[in-house]
Amino acid sequence: MTETRQDRFKRLAVQRTNIVLEKLRILGNLSNRANYDYSDEEINKIFYAIDSQLKMTKARFIKKKKKEFRL
């Protein structure tokens, strides 16, 4: 039995999403001030990078509308 494109998408999307979520949980472990020292600037850089990549990735899934010239 061959896997359809839709089935392959669902299988990989679930796997890859779970990997991302687990990595975010692990990143959250760094918030423990008893074990780590960090500045607000460092945290802002981390979340800026994550937010930027998330926006770029999401944009790839959104269908692009044709741009039309208007006056």
PDB file with SEQRES, HELIX, SHEET and CRYST1 records, atoms N, CA, C and O in Angstrom:
SEQRES   1 A   71  MET THR GLU THR ARG GLN ASP ARG PHE LYS ARG LEU ALA          
SEQRES   2 A   71  VAL GLN ARG THR ASN ILE VAL LEU GLU LYS LEU ARG ILE          
SEQRES   3 A   71  LEU GLY ASN LEU SER ASN ARG ALA ASN TYR ASP TYR SER          
SEQRES   4 A   71  ASP GLU GLU ILE ASN LYS ILE PHE TYR ALA ILE ASP SER          
SEQRES   5 A   71  GLN LEU LYS MET THR LYS ALA ARG PHE ILE LYS LYS LYS          
SEQRES   6 A   71  LYS LYS GLU PHE ARG LEU                                      
HELIX    1 AA1 ARG A    5  GLY A   28  1                                  24    
HELIX    2 AA2 ASN A   29  SER A   31  5                                   3    
HELIX    3 AA3 ASP A   40  PHE A   61  1                                  22    
CRYST1    1.000    1.000    1.000  90.00  90.00  90.00 P 1           1          
ATOM      1  N   MET A   1       0.854  -1.187   0.000  1.00  0.00           N  
ATOM      2  CA  MET A   1       0.000   0.000   0.000  1.00  0.00           C  
ATOM      3  C   MET A   1       0.895   1.245   0.000  1.00  0.00           C  
ATOM      4  O   MET A   1       1.805   1.365   0.821  1.00  0.00           O  
ATOM      5  N   THR A   2       0.632   2.146  -0.908  1.00  0.00           N  
ATOM      6  CA  THR A   2       1.432   3.363  -0.982  1.00  0.00           C  
ATOM      7  C   THR A   2       0.795   4.465  -0.144  1.00  0.00           C  
ATOM      8  O   THR A   2      -0.426   4.570  -0.027  1.00  0.00           O  
ATOM      9  N   GLU A   3       1.648   5.259   0.418  1.00  0.00           N  
ATOM     10  CA  GLU A   3       1.205   6.367   1.255  1.00  0.00           C  
ATOM     11  C   GLU A   3       0.841   7.549   0.354  1.00  0.00           C  
ATOM     12  O   GLU A   3       1.606   7.910  -0.540  1.00  0.00           O  
ATOM     13  N   THR A   4      -0.318   8.145   0.590  1.00  0.00           N  
ATOM     14  CA  THR A   4      -0.720   9.306  -0.199  1.00  0.00           C  
ATOM     15  C   THR A   4       0.053  10.537   0.264  1.00  0.00           C  
ATOM     16  O   THR A   4       0.645  10.546   1.344  1.00  0.00           O  
ATOM     17  N   ARG A   5       0.037  11.559  -0.558  1.00  0.00           N  
ATOM     18  CA  ARG A   5       0.708  12.807  -0.198  1.00  0.00           C  
ATOM     19  C   ARG A   5       0.098  13.400   1.063  1.00  0.00           C  
ATOM     20  O   ARG A   5       0.810  13.947   1.905  1.00  0.00           O  
ATOM     21  N   GLN A   6      -1.232  13.289   1.194  1.00  0.00           N  
ATOM     22  CA  GLN A   6      -1.924  13.800   2.380  1.00  0.00           C  
ATOM     23  C   GLN A   6      -1.511  13.006   3.623  1.00  0.00           C  
ATOM     24  O   GLN A   6      -1.245  13.587   4.676  1.00  0.00           O  
ATOM     25  N   ASP A   7      -1.459  11.686   3.496  1.00  0.00           N  
ATOM     26  CA  ASP A   7      -1.042  10.843   4.631  1.00  0.00           C  
ATOM     27  C   ASP A   7       0.395  11.147   5.036  1.00  0.00           C  
ATOM     28  O   ASP A   7       0.707  11.225   6.224  1.00  0.00           O  
ATOM     29  N   ARG A   8       1.267  11.317   4.049  1.00  0.00           N  
ATOM     30  CA  ARG A   8       2.669  11.624   4.331  1.00  0.00           C  
ATOM     31  C   ARG A   8       2.779  12.975   5.030  1.00  0.00           C  
ATOM     32  O   ARG A   8       3.555  13.129   5.974  1.00  0.00           O  
ATOM     33  N   PHE A   9       1.998  13.960   4.563  1.00  0.00           N  
ATOM     34  CA  PHE A   9       2.006  15.274   5.207  1.00  0.00           C  
ATOM     35  C   PHE A   9       1.588  15.153   6.670  1.00  0.00           C  
ATOM     36  O   PHE A   9       2.259  15.681   7.557  1.00  0.00           O  
ATOM     37  N   LYS A  10       0.476  14.455   6.921  1.00  0.00           N  
ATOM     38  CA  LYS A  10      -0.027  14.323   8.293  1.00  0.00           C  
ATOM     39  C   LYS A  10       0.996  13.634   9.185  1.00  0.00           C  
ATOM     40  O   LYS A  10       1.241  14.073  10.309  1.00  0.00           O  
ATOM     41  N   ARG A  11       1.591  12.560   8.689  1.00  0.00           N  
ATOM     42  CA  ARG A  11       2.559  11.805   9.488  1.00  0.00           C  
ATOM     43  C   ARG A  11       3.764  12.674   9.832  1.00  0.00           C  
ATOM     44  O   ARG A  11       4.185  12.736  10.987  1.00  0.00           O  
ATOM     45  N   LEU A  12       4.309  13.338   8.832  1.00  0.00           N  
ATOM     46  CA  LEU A  12       5.485  14.169   9.062  1.00  0.00           C  
ATOM     47  C   LEU A  12       5.166  15.430   9.867  1.00  0.00           C  
ATOM     48  O   LEU A  12       5.975  15.869  10.684  1.00  0.00           O  
ATOM     49  N   ALA A  13       3.989  16.008   9.636  1.00  0.00           N  
ATOM     50  CA  ALA A  13       3.600  17.211  10.381  1.00  0.00           C  
ATOM     51  C   ALA A  13       3.484  16.913  11.871  1.00  0.00           C  
ATOM     52  O   ALA A  13       3.933  17.702  12.703  1.00  0.00           O  
ATOM     53  N   VAL A  14       2.886  15.780  12.205  1.00  0.00           N  
ATOM     54  CA  VAL A  14       2.758  15.402  13.616  1.00  0.00           C  
ATOM     55  C   VAL A  14       4.144  15.183  14.220  1.00  0.00           C  
ATOM     56  O   VAL A  14       4.432  15.698  15.299  1.00  0.00           O  
ATOM     57  N   GLN A  15       4.996  14.432  13.544  1.00  0.00           N  
ATOM     58  CA  GLN A  15       6.342  14.158  14.056  1.00  0.00           C  
ATOM     59  C   GLN A  15       7.141  15.440  14.255  1.00  0.00           C  
ATOM     60  O   GLN A  15       7.729  15.666  15.313  1.00  0.00           O  
ATOM     61  N   ARG A  16       7.151  16.271  13.224  1.00  0.00           N  
ATOM     62  CA  ARG A  16       7.971  17.484  13.277  1.00  0.00           C  
ATOM     63  C   ARG A  16       7.433  18.507  14.264  1.00  0.00           C  
ATOM     64  O   ARG A  16       8.209  19.197  14.926  1.00  0.00           O  
ATOM     65  N   THR A  17       6.111  18.614  14.370  1.00  0.00           N  
ATOM     66  CA  THR A  17       5.520  19.531  15.345  1.00  0.00           C  
ATOM     67  C   THR A  17       5.846  19.090  16.759  1.00  0.00           C  
ATOM     68  O   THR A  17       6.179  19.918  17.607  1.00  0.00           O  
ATOM     69  N   ASN A  18       5.755  17.800  17.020  1.00  0.00           N  
ATOM     70  CA  ASN A  18       6.089  17.295  18.357  1.00  0.00           C  
ATOM     71  C   ASN A  18       7.556  17.532  18.697  1.00  0.00           C  
ATOM     72  O   ASN A  18       7.885  17.805  19.852  1.00  0.00           O  
ATOM     73  N   ILE A  19       8.440  17.431  17.708  1.00  0.00           N  
ATOM     74  CA  ILE A  19       9.858  17.712  17.940  1.00  0.00           C  
ATOM     75  C   ILE A  19      10.053  19.176  18.317  1.00  0.00           C  
ATOM     76  O   ILE A  19      10.784  19.483  19.258  1.00  0.00           O  
ATOM     77  N   VAL A  20       9.404  20.078  17.588  1.00  0.00           N  
ATOM     78  CA  VAL A  20       9.515  21.515  17.879  1.00  0.00           C  
ATOM     79  C   VAL A  20       8.992  21.806  19.284  1.00  0.00           C  
ATOM     80  O   VAL A  20       9.637  22.522  20.050  1.00  0.00           O  
ATOM     81  N   LEU A  21       7.835  21.258  19.623  1.00  0.00           N  
ATOM     82  CA  LEU A  21       7.253  21.500  20.950  1.00  0.00           C  
ATOM     83  C   LEU A  21       8.151  20.976  22.059  1.00  0.00           C  
ATOM     84  O   LEU A  21       8.299  21.627  23.093  1.00  0.00           O  
ATOM     85  N   GLU A  22       8.747  19.821  21.859  1.00  0.00           N  
ATOM     86  CA  GLU A  22       9.652  19.266  22.867  1.00  0.00           C  
ATOM     87  C   GLU A  22      10.889  20.150  23.021  1.00  0.00           C  
ATOM     88  O   GLU A  22      11.340  20.390  24.141  1.00  0.00           O  
ATOM     89  N   LYS A  23      11.433  20.628  21.923  1.00  0.00           N  
ATOM     90  CA  LYS A  23      12.605  21.512  21.997  1.00  0.00           C  
ATOM     91  C   LYS A  23      12.264  22.815  22.714  1.00  0.00           C  
ATOM     92  O   LYS A  23      13.101  23.352  23.440  1.00  0.00           O  
ATOM     93  N   LEU A  24      11.050  23.332  22.523  1.00  0.00           N  
ATOM     94  CA  LEU A  24      10.634  24.537  23.239  1.00  0.00           C  
ATOM     95  C   LEU A  24      10.507  24.272  24.738  1.00  0.00           C  
ATOM     96  O   LEU A  24      10.871  25.118  25.555  1.00  0.00           O  
ATOM     97  N   ARG A  25       9.990  23.095  25.098  1.00  0.00           N  
ATOM     98  CA  ARG A  25       9.918  22.742  26.526  1.00  0.00           C  
ATOM     99  C   ARG A  25      11.314  22.667  27.124  1.00  0.00           C  
ATOM    100  O   ARG A  25      11.545  23.133  28.240  1.00  0.00           O  
ATOM    101  N   ILE A  26      12.241  22.081  26.380  1.00  0.00           N  
ATOM    102  CA  ILE A  26      13.619  21.979  26.853  1.00  0.00           C  
ATOM    103  C   ILE A  26      14.252  23.367  26.973  1.00  0.00           C  
ATOM    104  O   ILE A  26      14.972  23.638  27.934  1.00  0.00           O  
ATOM    105  N   LEU A  27      13.992  24.232  26.018  1.00  0.00           N  
ATOM    106  CA  LEU A  27      14.487  25.608  26.092  1.00  0.00           C  
ATOM    107  C   LEU A  27      13.964  26.284  27.359  1.00  0.00           C  
ATOM    108  O   LEU A  27      14.683  27.040  28.013  1.00  0.00           O  
ATOM    109  N   GLY A  28      12.717  26.006  27.693  1.00  0.00           N  
ATOM    110  CA  GLY A  28      12.113  26.593  28.890  1.00  0.00           C  
ATOM    111  C   GLY A  28      12.837  26.207  30.163  1.00  0.00           C  
ATOM    112  O   GLY A  28      12.768  26.934  31.154  1.00  0.00           O  
ATOM    113  N   ASN A  29      13.530  25.078  30.160  1.00  0.00           N  
ATOM    114  CA  ASN A  29      14.299  24.674  31.340  1.00  0.00           C  
ATOM    115  C   ASN A  29      15.392  25.684  31.671  1.00  0.00           C  
ATOM    116  O   ASN A  29      15.818  25.775  32.823  1.00  0.00           O  
ATOM    117  N   LEU A  30      15.851  26.440  30.680  1.00  0.00           N  
ATOM    118  CA  LEU A  30      16.880  27.448  30.916  1.00  0.00           C  
ATOM    119  C   LEU A  30      16.379  28.620  31.758  1.00  0.00           C  
ATOM    120  O   LEU A  30      17.178  29.441  32.209  1.00  0.00           O  
ATOM    121  N   SER A  31      15.085  28.703  31.970  1.00  0.00           N  
ATOM    122  CA  SER A  31      14.531  29.812  32.754  1.00  0.00           C  
ATOM    123  C   SER A  31      14.807  29.676  34.252  1.00  0.00           C  
ATOM    124  O   SER A  31      14.567  30.616  35.010  1.00  0.00           O  
ATOM    125  N   ASN A  32      15.297  28.544  34.676  1.00  0.00           N  
ATOM    126  CA  ASN A  32      15.573  28.295  36.097  1.00  0.00           C  
ATOM    127  C   ASN A  32      16.781  29.119  36.543  1.00  0.00           C  
ATOM    128  O   ASN A  32      17.922  28.775  36.237  1.00  0.00           O  
ATOM    129  N   ARG A  33      16.526  30.198  37.261  1.00  0.00           N  
ATOM    130  CA  ARG A  33      17.589  31.111  37.712  1.00  0.00           C  
ATOM    131  C   ARG A  33      18.529  30.464  38.727  1.00  0.00           C  
ATOM    132  O   ARG A  33      19.632  30.965  38.943  1.00  0.00           O  
ATOM    133  N   ALA A  34      18.118  29.371  39.349  1.00  0.00           N  
ATOM    134  CA  ALA A  34      18.998  28.672  40.288  1.00  0.00           C  
ATOM    135  C   ALA A  34      20.152  27.992  39.551  1.00  0.00           C  
ATOM    136  O   ALA A  34      21.210  27.751  40.133  1.00  0.00           O  
ATOM    137  N   ASN A  35      19.946  27.687  38.283  1.00  0.00           N  
ATOM    138  CA  ASN A  35      20.964  26.989  37.494  1.00  0.00           C  
ATOM    139  C   ASN A  35      21.623  27.843  36.420  1.00  0.00           C  
ATOM    140  O   ASN A  35      22.714  27.515  35.954  1.00  0.00           O  
ATOM    141  N   TYR A  36      20.973  28.937  36.020  1.00  0.00           N  
ATOM    142  CA  TYR A  36      21.462  29.720  34.885  1.00  0.00           C  
ATOM    143  C   TYR A  36      21.375  31.211  35.190  1.00  0.00           C  
ATOM    144  O   TYR A  36      20.522  31.655  35.958  1.00  0.00           O  
ATOM    145  N   ASP A  37      22.259  31.962  34.583  1.00  0.00           N  
ATOM    146  CA  ASP A  37      22.239  33.413  34.693  1.00  0.00           C  
ATOM    147  C   ASP A  37      22.147  33.974  33.276  1.00  0.00           C  
ATOM    148  O   ASP A  37      22.902  33.563  32.394  1.00  0.00           O  
ATOM    149  N   TYR A  38      21.240  34.896  33.059  1.00  0.00           N  
ATOM    150  CA  TYR A  38      21.027  35.456  31.730  1.00  0.00           C  
ATOM    151  C   TYR A  38      20.445  36.851  31.856  1.00  0.00           C  
ATOM    152  O   TYR A  38      19.861  37.219  32.875  1.00  0.00           O  
ATOM    153  N   SER A  39      20.621  37.610  30.792  1.00  0.00           N  
ATOM    154  CA  SER A  39      20.106  38.985  30.783  1.00  0.00           C  
ATOM    155  C   SER A  39      18.812  39.053  29.969  1.00  0.00           C  
ATOM    156  O   SER A  39      18.487  38.147  29.201  1.00  0.00           O  
ATOM    157  N   ASP A  40      18.098  40.139  30.159  1.00  0.00           N  
ATOM    158  CA  ASP A  40      16.888  40.378  29.373  1.00  0.00           C  
ATOM    159  C   ASP A  40      17.231  40.481  27.888  1.00  0.00           C  
ATOM    160  O   ASP A  40      16.465  40.037  27.033  1.00  0.00           O  
ATOM    161  N   GLU A  41      18.385  41.068  27.593  1.00  0.00           N  
ATOM    162  CA  GLU A  41      18.808  41.206  26.195  1.00  0.00           C  
ATOM    163  C   GLU A  41      19.004  39.829  25.549  1.00  0.00           C  
ATOM    164  O   GLU A  41      18.616  39.617  24.400  1.00  0.00           O  
ATOM    165  N   GLU A  42      19.603  38.909  26.285  1.00  0.00           N  
ATOM    166  CA  GLU A  42      19.810  37.559  25.749  1.00  0.00           C  
ATOM    167  C   GLU A  42      18.475  36.860  25.489  1.00  0.00           C  
ATOM    168  O   GLU A  42      18.305  36.191  24.470  1.00  0.00           O  
ATOM    169  N   ILE A  43      17.544  37.018  26.406  1.00  0.00           N  
ATOM    170  CA  ILE A  43      16.222  36.398  26.244  1.00  0.00           C  
ATOM    171  C   ILE A  43      15.498  37.016  25.049  1.00  0.00           C  
ATOM    172  O   ILE A  43      14.862  36.309  24.267  1.00  0.00           O  
ATOM    173  N   ASN A  44      15.598  38.340  24.912  1.00  0.00           N  
ATOM    174  CA  ASN A  44      14.969  39.012  23.769  1.00  0.00           C  
ATOM    175  C   ASN A  44      15.543  38.523  22.447  1.00  0.00           C  
ATOM    176  O   ASN A  44      14.798  38.355  21.481  1.00  0.00           O  
ATOM    177  N   LYS A  45      16.843  38.294  22.384  1.00  0.00           N  
ATOM    178  CA  LYS A  45      17.474  37.791  21.156  1.00  0.00           C  
ATOM    179  C   LYS A  45      16.966  36.383  20.822  1.00  0.00           C  
ATOM    180  O   LYS A  45      16.682  36.074  19.664  1.00  0.00           O  
ATOM    181  N   ILE A  46      16.855  35.540  21.845  1.00  0.00           N  
ATOM    182  CA  ILE A  46      16.366  34.177  21.630  1.00  0.00           C  
ATOM    183  C   ILE A  46      14.961  34.210  21.050  1.00  0.00           C  
ATOM    184  O   ILE A  46      14.693  33.569  20.033  1.00  0.00           O  
ATOM    185  N   PHE A  47      14.061  34.954  21.689  1.00  0.00           N  
ATOM    186  CA  PHE A  47      12.676  34.950  21.252  1.00  0.00           C  
ATOM    187  C   PHE A  47      12.455  35.748  19.966  1.00  0.00           C  
ATOM    188  O   PHE A  47      11.502  35.484  19.235  1.00  0.00           O  
ATOM    189  N   TYR A  48      13.315  36.711  19.687  1.00  0.00           N  
ATOM    190  CA  TYR A  48      13.244  37.399  18.397  1.00  0.00           C  
ATOM    191  C   TYR A  48      13.566  36.405  17.281  1.00  0.00           C  
ATOM    192  O   TYR A  48      12.883  36.371  16.257  1.00  0.00           O  
ATOM    193  N   ALA A  49      14.606  35.602  17.482  1.00  0.00           N  
ATOM    194  CA  ALA A  49      14.993  34.608  16.476  1.00  0.00           C  
ATOM    195  C   ALA A  49      13.883  33.584  16.270  1.00  0.00           C  
ATOM    196  O   ALA A  49      13.572  33.219  15.136  1.00  0.00           O  
ATOM    197  N   ILE A  50      13.291  33.126  17.357  1.00  0.00           N  
ATOM    198  CA  ILE A  50      12.205  32.140  17.259  1.00  0.00           C  
ATOM    199  C   ILE A  50      10.991  32.757  16.567  1.00  0.00           C  
ATOM    200  O   ILE A  50      10.419  32.149  15.663  1.00  0.00           O  
ATOM    201  N   ASP A  51      10.596  33.957  16.983  1.00  0.00           N  
ATOM    202  CA  ASP A  51       9.440  34.634  16.385  1.00  0.00           C  
ATOM    203  C   ASP A  51       9.655  34.883  14.890  1.00  0.00           C  
ATOM    204  O   ASP A  51       8.745  34.686  14.085  1.00  0.00           O  
ATOM    205  N   SER A  52      10.859  35.314  14.527  1.00  0.00           N  
ATOM    206  CA  SER A  52      11.158  35.593  13.122  1.00  0.00           C  
ATOM    207  C   SER A  52      11.035  34.336  12.276  1.00  0.00           C  
ATOM    208  O   SER A  52      10.416  34.359  11.213  1.00  0.00           O  
ATOM    209  N   GLN A  53      11.623  33.232  12.745  1.00  0.00           N  
ATOM    210  CA  GLN A  53      11.562  31.993  11.984  1.00  0.00           C  
ATOM    211  C   GLN A  53      10.130  31.476  11.903  1.00  0.00           C  
ATOM    212  O   GLN A  53       9.715  30.957  10.866  1.00  0.00           O  
ATOM    213  N   LEU A  54       9.376  31.613  12.985  1.00  0.00           N  
ATOM    214  CA  LEU A  54       7.983  31.173  12.993  1.00  0.00           C  
ATOM    215  C   LEU A  54       7.163  31.943  11.962  1.00  0.00           C  
ATOM    216  O   LEU A  54       6.365  31.351  11.236  1.00  0.00           O  
ATOM    217  N   LYS A  55       7.356  33.258  11.895  1.00  0.00           N  
ATOM    218  CA  LYS A  55       6.633  34.080  10.924  1.00  0.00           C  
ATOM    219  C   LYS A  55       6.988  33.683   9.495  1.00  0.00           C  
ATOM    220  O   LYS A  55       6.106  33.597   8.640  1.00  0.00           O  
ATOM    221  N   MET A  56       8.277  33.439   9.227  1.00  0.00           N  
ATOM    222  CA  MET A  56       8.694  33.051   7.880  1.00  0.00           C  
ATOM    223  C   MET A  56       8.126  31.688   7.500  1.00  0.00           C  
ATOM    224  O   MET A  56       7.691  31.482   6.367  1.00  0.00           O  
ATOM    225  N   THR A  57       8.132  30.772   8.441  1.00  0.00           N  
ATOM    226  CA  THR A  57       7.609  29.433   8.165  1.00  0.00           C  
ATOM    227  C   THR A  57       6.109  29.478   7.947  1.00  0.00           C  
ATOM    228  O   THR A  57       5.599  28.830   7.033  1.00  0.00           O  
ATOM    229  N   LYS A  58       5.394  30.233   8.770  1.00  0.00           N  
ATOM    230  CA  LYS A  58       3.946  30.350   8.621  1.00  0.00           C  
ATOM    231  C   LYS A  58       3.590  30.971   7.274  1.00  0.00           C  
ATOM    232  O   LYS A  58       2.627  30.556   6.629  1.00  0.00           O  
ATOM    233  N   ALA A  59       4.357  31.953   6.858  1.00  0.00           N  
ATOM    234  CA  ALA A  59       4.095  32.629   5.585  1.00  0.00           C  
ATOM    235  C   ALA A  59       4.189  31.659   4.414  1.00  0.00           C  
ATOM    236  O   ALA A  59       3.500  31.839   3.410  1.00  0.00           O  
ATOM    237  N   ARG A  60       5.017  30.648   4.524  1.00  0.00           N  
ATOM    238  CA  ARG A  60       5.149  29.675   3.441  1.00  0.00           C  
ATOM    239  C   ARG A  60       3.883  28.837   3.274  1.00  0.00           C  
ATOM    240  O   ARG A  60       3.641  28.295   2.195  1.00  0.00           O  
ATOM    241  N   PHE A  61       3.080  28.727   4.318  1.00  0.00           N  
ATOM    242  CA  PHE A  61       1.858  27.937   4.264  1.00  0.00           C  
ATOM    243  C   PHE A  61       0.648  28.744   3.812  1.00  0.00           C  
ATOM    244  O   PHE A  61      -0.354  28.180   3.371  1.00  0.00           O  
ATOM    245  N   ILE A  62       0.743  30.058   3.922  1.00  0.00           N  
ATOM    246  CA  ILE A  62      -0.382  30.918   3.569  1.00  0.00           C  
ATOM    247  C   ILE A  62      -0.363  31.141   2.063  1.00  0.00           C  
ATOM    248  O   ILE A  62       0.656  31.517   1.484  1.00  0.00           O  
ATOM    249  N   LYS A  63      -1.507  30.902   1.449  1.00  0.00           N  
ATOM    250  CA  LYS A  63      -1.591  31.088   0.001  1.00  0.00           C  
ATOM    251  C   LYS A  63      -1.431  32.556  -0.328  1.00  0.00           C  
ATOM    252  O   LYS A  63      -2.027  33.434   0.296  1.00  0.00           O  
ATOM    253  N   LYS A  64      -0.613  32.784  -1.322  1.00  0.00           N  
ATOM    254  CA  LYS A  64      -0.357  34.157  -1.727  1.00  0.00           C  
ATOM    255  C   LYS A  64      -1.473  34.643  -2.639  1.00  0.00           C  
ATOM    256  O   LYS A  64      -1.877  33.954  -3.576  1.00  0.00           O  
ATOM    257  N   LYS A  65      -1.955  35.825  -2.351  1.00  0.00           N  
ATOM    258  CA  LYS A  65      -2.968  36.447  -3.192  1.00  0.00           C  
ATOM    259  C   LYS A  65      -2.259  37.153  -4.332  1.00  0.00           C  
ATOM    260  O   LYS A  65      -1.174  37.710  -4.162  1.00  0.00           O  
ATOM    261  N   LYS A  66      -2.880  37.121  -5.480  1.00  0.00           N  
ATOM    262  CA  LYS A  66      -2.314  37.841  -6.613  1.00  0.00           C  
ATOM    263  C   LYS A  66      -2.405  39.331  -6.334  1.00  0.00           C  
ATOM    264  O   LYS A  66      -3.454  39.848  -5.950  1.00  0.00           O  
ATOM    265  N   LYS A  67      -1.300  39.999  -6.533  1.00  0.00           N  
ATOM    266  CA  LYS A  67      -1.297  41.441  -6.353  1.00  0.00           C  
ATOM    267  C   LYS A  67      -1.778  42.071  -7.639  1.00  0.00           C  
ATOM    268  O   LYS A  67      -1.266  41.786  -8.722  1.00  0.00           O  
ATOM    269  N   GLU A  68      -2.762  42.927  -7.505  1.00  0.00           N  
ATOM    270  CA  GLU A  68      -3.324  43.598  -8.670  1.00  0.00           C  
ATOM    271  C   GLU A  68      -3.056  45.099  -8.547  1.00  0.00           C  
ATOM    272  O   GLU A  68      -3.061  45.676  -7.459  1.00  0.00           O  
ATOM    273  N   PHE A  69      -2.831  45.673  -9.661  1.00  0.00           N  
ATOM    274  CA  PHE A  69      -2.633  47.116  -9.692  1.00  0.00           C  
ATOM    275  C   PHE A  69      -3.968  47.818  -9.462  1.00  0.00           C  
ATOM    276  O   PHE A  69      -4.981  47.469 -10.070  1.00  0.00           O  
ATOM    277  N   ARG A  70      -3.954  48.782  -8.604  1.00  0.00           N  
ATOM    278  CA  ARG A  70      -5.173  49.573  -8.331  1.00  0.00           C  
ATOM    279  C   ARG A  70      -4.794  51.032  -8.206  1.00  0.00           C  
ATOM    280  O   ARG A  70      -3.709  51.370  -7.733  1.00  0.00           O  
ATOM    281  N   LEU A  71      -5.710  51.898  -8.640  1.00  0.00           N  
ATOM    282  CA  LEU A  71      -5.513  53.333  -8.500  1.00  0.00           C  
ATOM    283  C   LEU A  71      -6.324  53.873  -7.359  1.00  0.00           C  
ATOM    284  O   LEU A  71      -6.285  55.073  -7.087  1.00  0.00           O  
TER     285      LEU A  71                                                      
END                                                                             
